Every structure is written in C-alpha cells, then in structure tokens.
Amino acid sequence: MIVSEAQVERCEGEFAWVSIRPHSPCGHCNPKTGCKSVAITRLFGAAQQSYQVKNTLGARPNDLVKVAVNDGVLLNTALWAYGLPLMLLIFGAVIGSALASVARAELFSLLGAALGFAVGFLILRLRNPSAQAMQPRIVEIIPANMKLTSCSSR
C-alpha cells in the first residue's frame, strides 16, 4: 500500500478533499521498499492542488490524515492510459493497411490508426476509474499532538 500525508480541506458526504504534503526522500524511508509517499504524490500530479479521497474514518476539515492507494494502481493506470490507445492505434494502422489496395495503403493505414486511437480513447472514457480498489482513501487520522513524519521536519 502506498501512503502519503495530507490535510483535509473540506468534506462532502463520504468523500474528503485533501491537499497532499509532498516531501523529498531522506534517511527515514524503508531501505528495501523506498519512500512510497513520494510515489502517491506523483500519482496525483503537481498541477492539481486538492484531491477527492474516500473518507471512511470521518475526518473533518483541517485534520491531518494518511491517504493510501493499493499497490499496483500506478502501474495499472499507466498501462490503461498509455498502453491501450497505443496498442489500438498500431492495430488500426495494420488493419487499415491490410484492407487497402497498394495505391491507398498509406491513407487507409492513417485512417485505421485514427480510428483505433479514437476507440481506445472511448474505452478509457467509459471505463470506471473510480473503482473501489483504485480509489485513494483515508486510512488514518493523525492526532493533533503528533508531529508529521515527512522529510520536511528533518
């Protein structure tokens, strides 16, 4: 499980909006598995400021929490987002080229590639990315008197 520290900004029903507290690696990380907090921060990206997570523990605004996502979610998401459209683009180009005459092979190859990419995009749009196993969630509320373990507190 990949875990990172965050602060709850607001709550909406069973979800909370949190801002992740990114930090750089230091000597406090597990030497075998590395710093998984940095990995979950990369999952969310740098452009977005607050993120929706499952709030099963009843965290409230301004609470410090630990947010987790299951192992393998990052790889699974990357394979779906990049692998599927690329695979269908290539498959569409090959099929388009095979179905065309020699004179129009390039045109049909291009059209097949565009159609394959569009089908891959549609599959990704219809796929439910908020599946239970892929949903980041709050796994612990950090008591107010505890100091955060992030590397920024060196």
Secondary structure, DSSP 8 states (H G I E B T S, - for coil): -EEEEEEEEEEETTEEEEEE------TTSBTTTB-HHHHHHHHH-SS---EEEE--S---TT-EEEEEE-TTHHHHHHIIIIIHHHHHHHHHHHHHHHHS-GGGHHHHHHHHHHHHHHHHHHHHHHS-TT-GGGS-EEEEEE-TTS---SGGG-
